[in-house]
């Protein structure tokens, strides 16, 4: 990263990306086949479960499935906003897909208050605890508070803030080593170019101004990655993927940093994965809706 790039970085950081699947078994098979180390399954008290992929830069994927249907339905009926957002996304999209971006928070209540000032806040909070199983087989309790951003009617992605409430984070270092060489997130690619309201919402949740990116797109520089909003033509040119048939803001892809592109290519090929070299990136189809995961060699 150049000094100029560093100067543009904001203070808000991305925490994780939510990837809904039909089942955790499907998620584990797909992601393991791409060379990722996948954490043991974990279940939330409201019926969803995850099998996370953690990265050395502190970000992670949260593959999400319905692990306990009865608890999921009960939570949805009770108005649990995490479950209602997930259920709404599942009803509108083929899976797997990319449904949500979670931003790091040291004070979810304060973040909700700041959102409320711009009329972007949901009132409901979600607080919960669950067990995290370490690679050594130890169960550790972790707790979180989530504050949600109000959803735009035509949006195909939702946003929330994630505050850890546990005093000490478990050691995940053994889970951050991946056969494909991924070290972390380079950028999140979104489309379509947003309306003024969606642009204001993105600037608010990212706590960053919108800068012009490549092909006339918009870049929101976070502390640890970039949100890049592209037009359909730019998606074709940069990533070889077509624009979605339906409008509205959505996450189209995730670009990951790797240290050795040749090694990454070899790992994907060994796993039977069909990856396309587009410019300086390896692009792999991910979702049933045309989303993708791309691998890009980190600058020296």
C-alpha positions in Angstrom: 0.0 0.0 0.0 1.4 3.4 -0.9 1.5 6.4 1.4 -1.3 8.0 -0.6 -3.5 4.9 -0.2 -2.8 4.8 3.5 -3.8 8.5 3.8 -7.2 7.7 2.2 -8.0 4.9 4.6 -10.9 5.5 7.0 -11.3 4.5 10.6 -14.1 2.0 10.2 -13.0 -1.6 9.5 -14.9 -4.5 8.0 -15.3 -7.4 10.4 -16.8 -10.2 8.2 -18.9 -11.2 5.2 -22.0 -13.3 5.5 -22.4 -16.1 2.9 -25.7 -17.9 3.1 -25.8 -21.6 2.2 -28.4 -24.3 2.1 -26.3 -26.3 4.6 -23.1 -26.1 6.4 -22.0 -29.3 4.8 -22.3 -27.7 1.4 -20.4 -24.7 2.7 -17.6 -26.8 4.1 -17.3 -28.8 0.9 -17.2 -25.8 -1.5 -14.8 -23.7 0.6 -12.5 -26.6 1.4 -12.3 -27.3 -2.3 -11.1 -23.7 -2.8 -8.2 -24.3 -0.4 -9.6 -22.6 2.7 -9.3 -23.9 6.2 -12.8 -24.1 7.6 -13.5 -23.8 11.4 -15.7 -26.3 13.2 -19.5 -25.8 13.0 -21.1 -23.6 15.6 -24.8 -22.9 16.3 -26.4 -19.6 17.3 -29.2 -19.7 19.9 -31.7 -18.4 17.3 -31.3 -21.4 14.9 -28.6 -20.4 12.4 -25.2 -22.0 12.3 -21.9 -21.1 10.8 -18.6 -22.7 9.7 -16.3 -19.7 9.5 -13.1 -19.0 7.5 -10.7 -16.8 9.3 -8.0 -14.7 7.8 -4.7 -13.4 9.1 -5.8 -9.7 8.6 -8.6 -10.2 11.2 -11.5 -10.5 8.8 -13.5 -13.6 8.1 -16.2 -15.3 6.0 -19.3 -16.4 7.9 -20.9 -19.2 5.9 -24.5 -19.3 7.3 -27.1 -22.0 7.2 -30.3 -22.9 9.1 -29.0 -25.4 11.8 -32.1 -25.7 14.0 -35.3 -25.0 11.9 -37.6 -24.9 15.0 -35.4 -22.3 16.8 -35.1 -20.4 13.5 -38.9 -20.2 13.0 -39.4 -19.2 16.6 -36.8 -16.4 16.4 -38.3 -15.1 13.1 -41.8 -15.1 14.7 -40.4 -13.2 17.7 -38.9 -10.6 15.3 -35.2 -11.4 15.7 -33.8 -9.0 13.1 -30.8 -11.2 12.3 -33.1 -14.0 11.4 -35.7 -11.9 9.6 -33.0 -10.4 7.4 -31.5 -13.8 6.6 -34.9 -15.3 5.9 -35.8 -12.3 3.6 -32.6 -12.8 1.7 -33.1 -16.5 1.3 -36.6 -16.0 0.0 -35.3 -13.7 -2.8 -32.1 -15.3 -3.9 -30.6 -18.6 -5.0 -27.9 -20.0 -2.7 -25.1 -19.8 -2.1 -24.7 -16.1 -2.2 -23.3 -13.0 -0.4 -25.9 -11.4 1.8 -24.4 -9.0 4.3 -21.4 -7.0 5.4 -20.6 -6.7 9.1 -18.5 -3.8 10.3 -16.4 -3.8 13.5 -17.8 -1.9 16.4 -16.5 -1.0 19.9 -19.9 0.4 20.8 -22.9 -0.9 18.9 -25.2 1.3 20.9 -23.3 4.4 19.9 -23.2 3.2 16.3 -27.0 2.8 16.4 -27.4 6.3 17.8 -25.2 7.7 15.1 -27.2 5.9 12.4 -30.4 7.2 14.0 -29.3 10.8 13.5 -29.4 10.1 9.7 -32.5 7.9 9.9 -30.5 4.8 8.9 -30.9 2.9 12.1 -33.1 -0.1 13.0 -34.3 0.0 16.6 -33.8 -3.7 17.4 -30.5 -5.1 18.7 -29.4 -8.7 18.8 -27.2 -9.9 21.7 -26.1 -13.5 22.0 -23.5 -15.9 23.2 -22.3 -19.2 21.5 -19.5 -21.6 21.9 -16.4 -21.4 19.7 -14.4 -24.7 19.3 -10.7 -24.1 19.0 -8.5 -26.4 16.7 -7.3 -28.1 19.9 -10.9 -29.1 20.7 -11.5 -26.5 23.5 -14.9 -24.9 23.8 -14.8 -21.1 24.5 -17.8 -18.9 25.0 -18.0 -15.8 22.8 -20.6 -13.1 22.9 -21.7 -10.3 20.5 -24.0 -7.3 20.2 -25.3 -6.5 16.7 -26.8 -3.2 15.5 -28.5 -3.1 12.1 -28.7 -0.5 9.3 -32.1 0.1 7.9 -32.5 -1.7 4.6 -33.3 0.2 1.4 -36.3 -1.3 -0.4 -34.4 -2.3 -3.6 -31.2 -3.4 -1.9 -29.9 -7.0 -2.1 -27.4 -6.6 0.7 -27.8 -5.7 4.4 -25.3 -4.1 6.8 -24.8 -4.3 10.5 -22.3 -3.5 13.2 -20.7 -6.3 15.3 -19.4 -5.6 18.8 -17.6 -8.4 20.7 -18.7 -8.6 24.3 -16.2 -11.3 25.5 -13.2 -10.1 27.4 -10.7 -12.1 25.4 -10.9 -13.3 21.9 -10.0 -17.0 21.3 -6.8 -17.9 19.5 -7.7 -18.4 15.9 -4.2 -18.3 14.4 -4.2 -22.0 13.4 -7.3 -21.4 11.4 -5.9 -18.5 9.4 -3.4 -20.6 7.4 -4.9 -21.6 4.1 -3.6 -23.9 1.4 -4.6 -21.3 -1.2 -2.3 -18.7 0.4 -5.0 -16.2 1.2 -4.1 -13.6 3.9 -7.1 -11.4 3.9 -9.6 -9.1 2.0 -8.4 -6.8 -0.8 -11.9 -5.4 -1.6 -15.6 -6.0 -1.8 -17.1 -5.5 -5.2 -20.7 -4.2 -5.4 -23.1 -3.1 -8.1 -25.1 -1.3 -9.4 -23.9 2.3 -9.0 -26.1 3.5 -6.2 -28.7 6.1 -5.9 -27.9 9.2 -3.9 -29.7 7.7 -0.9 -27.7 4.4 -1.2 -24.5 6.4 -1.7 -25.2 8.3 1.5 -25.9 5.1 3.3 -22.7 3.5 2.2 -20.7 6.6 3.2 -22.4 6.5 6.6 -21.8 2.8 7.4 -18.2 2.9 6.0 -17.5 6.2 7.8 -15.7 7.3 4.6 -16.3 9.6 1.7 -17.0 8.3 -1.8 -14.0 8.6 -4.1 -14.0 8.0 -7.8 -12.6 4.6 -8.6 -11.8 2.8 -11.9 -14.3 3.0 -14.7 -16.2 5.8 -13.0 -17.1 3.6 -10.0 -17.1 4.6 -6.4 -14.6 3.6 -3.8 -15.1 3.7 0.0 -11.8 3.2 1.7 -12.2 1.4 5.0 -9.4 0.9 7.6 -8.7 -2.6 6.3 -10.3 -3.0 2.9 -12.2 -1.2 0.1 -15.8 -1.2 -1.0 -15.8 -0.7 -4.7 -19.1 -0.1 -6.5 -18.9 -0.8 -10.2 -21.2 -0.6 -13.3 -22.1 -3.6 -15.3 -19.6 -2.8 -18.0 -16.8 -2.5 -15.5 -17.7 -5.8 -13.9 -17.3 -7.5 -17.3 -13.9 -5.8 -18.0 -12.4 -6.3 -14.6 -13.8 -9.6 -13.4 -15.4 -11.2 -16.5 -18.8 -11.4 -14.9 -22.0 -10.0 -16.3 -24.3 -7.5 -14.7 -27.2 -8.8 -12.7 -30.5 -8.8 -14.5 -32.3 -7.0 -11.6 -31.3 -3.6 -10.2 -30.5 -2.6 -6.7 -27.3 -2.5 -4.6 -25.7 -6.0 -4.1 -22.4 -7.6 -3.4 -21.1 -9.2 -6.6 -17.8 -10.5 -5.4 -15.0 -10.7 -2.9 -11.3 -10.1 -3.9 -8.8 -11.8 -1.6 -5.0 -11.1 -1.2 -2.6 -13.9 -1.9 1.2 -13.9 -1.7 2.0 -16.2 -4.6 -0.5 -16.3 -7.5 1.1 -19.4 -9.1 0.8 -21.3 -5.9 -2.8 -20.3 -5.5 -3.6 -21.3 -9.1 -2.0 -24.7 -8.5 -4.0 -25.2 -5.3 -7.3 -24.4 -7.0 -6.4 -26.7 -9.9 -5.6 -29.5 -7.5 -9.0 -29.1 -5.9 -10.7 -29.4 -9.3 -11.7 -25.7 -9.3 -12.2 -23.9 -12.6 -10.7 -20.5 -12.3 -10.3 -17.9 -15.0 -7.4 -15.5 -15.2 -8.9 -12.0 -15.8 -6.1 -9.4 -16.0 -4.0 -10.0 -12.9 -6.8 -11.8 -11.0 -8.0 -15.4 -10.7 -11.8 -15.3 -10.7 -13.9 -18.3 -9.5 -17.7 -18.4 -9.8 -19.1 -18.6 -6.3 -22.9 -18.1 -6.1 -25.9 -19.3 -7.9 -26.7 -15.7 -8.6 -23.4 -14.9 -10.5 -21.3 -13.8 -7.6 -17.6 -14.6 -7.5 -14.5 -14.9 -5.4 -11.3 -13.5 -6.9 -7.6 -13.9 -5.9 -5.1 -11.1 -6.4 -1.4 -11.1 -5.6 -0.7 -8.6 -2.8 1.7 -5.7 -3.8 5.2 -6.0 -2.5 
